[in-house]
Amino acid sequence: MTTTHDRVDEVRVIDTGTPPSRFARGWHCLGLARDYSDGKPHQISAFGTELVIFAGEDGKLNVLNAFCPHMGGNLAHGTVKGNTIACPFHDWRWQGNGKCADIPYARRVPPLARTKSWQTLERNGQLYVWNDPQNRKPPADITIPVIEGYGEDGWTDWVWNKLEVRGSHCREIVDNIVDMAHFFYVHYGMPTYFKNVFEGHVATQVMRSRPRADAVDASIGTNYDQEGQSDASYFGPSYMIDRLWTGVPHDAEPNVMLVNCHYPIDNDAFVLQYGVIVKKPEGFSDEDADAMASAIASGVAIGFEQDVEIWKNKSRIDNPLLSEEDGPVYQLRRWYQQFYVDVEDIDPEMTNRFEFEIDTERALKSWQTEVDENVAAGRSPIPAPVS
């Protein structure tokens, strides 16, 4: 006789799957344009290869494969000459379109003297490259939106940070857009409203939340009943714009713009980048507004560090076991899959409009009880620093 305890199928076995063998199709942000505009070549590891970024004397940013197809010299160790990058090995001069413009010691340039040029976009003070395993040009309707506030007198400039995450695939960070519960346990917030909308190449999270009273020093005078609002959208596989209402009414305009983006180094590592611009409060000097932006960016950094610590120590899981309040993880991953298949293989289920709102009532009651007990006992959910 077989009992339920003898049945192997009663135990959920994690399917770790395997990361995709290709990199996502779409626009990827490589960072702030100003960081590459100094007239010097810059090397980055991305998409399983090495790239060189340089600005010619015309100011246009160019991205090429880093190694010269002549004899393999590293163009990132070369010199910008006019609107070309010159290889340090034999001085072959490469244009931003990938064509060799000149070989000073040779009577002519071989007709096949070309290297890969990556299509670029400069917008919002940032540099983007288009990746497509099928080598197609980006459709006009799939682009990076202009960020409201950027470049306007009433807003600060970017406060920008980046960090390298190894041992994780980019999907880990994208999963966060549907994960309401982790905001309480990892980031010490209490979501009061949480909704997702997926449509086309855009995935959106709308959240209202308030801070946990047991996780913040009460002496700083935080209003625990004041809700903040976040309206965050991925435009493609790797670039999120988060419109934030911080200390202002929800019917006002957002006063903080947060960018959360990444690009893959290889199939098991990525560079995570994030930056904020802040609307200058009335009466604030530029210095005070910049300090405010830096403080907000520091708070964002803490949140991402918490996420990275989770990612570094978790298992990849293709078959997560979910409750009703865990959000539409499988639907999000179906949306995300459109960027990893050929255009001809995109299924309508990947792009059709999908909406899901989580009922937060039960979670809030449970969380409030836990917070109240912690406050009464003088406990904090924040781990003590390791000495």
Rosetta blueprint (number, residue, H / E / L):
1 M L
2 T L
3 T L
4 T H
5 H H
6 D H
7 R L
8 V H
9 D H
10 E H
11 V L
12 R L
13 V L
14 I L
15 D L
16 T L
17 G L
18 T L
19 P L
20 P L
21 S L
22 R L
23 F L
24 A L
25 R L
26 G E
27 W E
28 H E
29 C E
30 L E
31 G E
32 L E
33 A H
34 R H
35 D H
36 Y H
37 S L
38 D L
39 G L
40 K L
41 P L
42 H E
43 Q E
44 I E
45 S E
46 A E
47 F L
48 G L
49 T E
50 E E
51 L E
52 V E
53 I E
54 F E
55 A E
56 G L
57 E L
58 D L
59 G L
60 K L
61 L E
62 N E
63 V E
64 L E
65 N E
66 A L
67 F E
68 C L
69 P L
70 H L
71 M L
72 G L
73 G L
74 N E
75 L H
76 A H
77 H H
78 G L
79 T E
80 V E
81 K E
82 G L
83 N L
84 T E
85 I E
86 A E
87 C L
88 P L
89 F L
90 H L
91 D L
92 W L
93 R E
94 W E
95 Q E
96 G L
97 N L
98 G L
99 K E
100 C E
101 A E
102 D E
103 I L
104 P L
105 Y L
106 A L
107 R L
108 R L
109 V L
110 P L
111 P L
112 L L
113 A L
114 R E
115 T L
116 K L
117 S E
118 W E
119 Q L
120 T E
121 L E
122 E E
123 R E
124 N L
125 G L
126 Q E
127 L E
128 Y E
129 V E
130 W E
131 N E
132 D L
133 P L
134 Q L
135 N L
136 R L
137 K L
138 P L
139 P L
140 A L
141 D L
142 I L
143 T L
144 I L
145 P L
146 V L
147 I L
148 E L
149 G L
150 Y L
151 G L
152 E L
153 D L
154 G L
155 W E
156 T L
157 D L
158 W L
159 V E
160 W E
161 N E
162 K E
163 L E
164 E E
165 V E
166 R E
167 G L
168 S L
169 H L
170 C L
171 R H
172 E H
173 I H
174 V H
175 D H
176 N H
177 I H
178 V H
179 D L
180 M L
181 A L
182 H H
183 F H
184 F H
185 Y H
186 V L
187 H L
188 Y L
189 G E
190 M E
191 P E
192 T E
193 Y E
194 F E
195 K E
196 N E
197 V E
198 F E
199 E E
200 G L
201 H L
202 V E
203 A E
204 T E
205 Q E
206 V E
207 M E
208 R E
209 S E
210 R E
211 P E
212 R L
213 A L
214 D L
215 A L
216 V L
217 D L
218 A H
219 S H
220 I H
221 G L
222 T L
223 N L
224 Y L
225 D L
226 Q L
227 E L
228 G E
229 Q E
230 S E
231 D E
232 A E
233 S E
234 Y E
235 F E
236 G L
237 P L
238 S L
239 Y E
240 M E
241 I E
242 D E
243 R E
244 L E
245 W E
246 T L
247 G L
248 V L
249 P L
250 H L
251 D L
252 A L
253 E L
254 P L
255 N L
256 V E
257 M E
258 L E
259 V E
260 N E
261 C E
262 H E
263 Y E
264 P E
265 I E
266 D E
267 N L
268 D L
269 A E
270 F E
271 V E
272 L E
273 Q E
274 Y E
275 G E
276 V E
277 I E
278 V E
279 K E
280 K L
281 P L
282 E L
283 G L
284 F L
285 S L
286 D H
287 E H
288 D H
289 A H
290 D H
291 A H
292 M H
293 A H
294 S H
295 A H
296 I H
297 A H
298 S H
299 G H
300 V H
301 A H
302 I H
303 G H
304 F H
305 E H
306 Q H
307 D H
308 V H
309 E H
310 I H
311 W H
312 K H
313 N H
314 K L
315 S L
316 R L
317 I L
318 D L
319 N L
320 P L
321 L L
322 L L
323 S L
324 E H
325 E H
326 D H
327 G L
328 P L
329 V H
330 Y H
331 Q H
332 L H
333 R H
334 R H
335 W H
336 Y H
337 Q H
338 Q H
339 F H
340 Y H
341 V L
342 D L
343 V H
344 E H
345 D H
346 I L
347 D L
348 P H
349 E H
350 M H
351 T H
352 N L
353 R L
354 F E
355 E E
356 F E
357 E E
358 I E
359 D L
360 T L
361 E H
362 R H
363 A H
364 L H
365 K H
366 S H
367 W H
368 Q H
369 T H
370 E H
371 V H
372 D H
373 E H
374 N H
375 V H
376 A H
377 A H
378 G L
379 R L
380 S L
381 P L
382 I L
383 P L
384 A L
385 P L
386 V L
387 S L
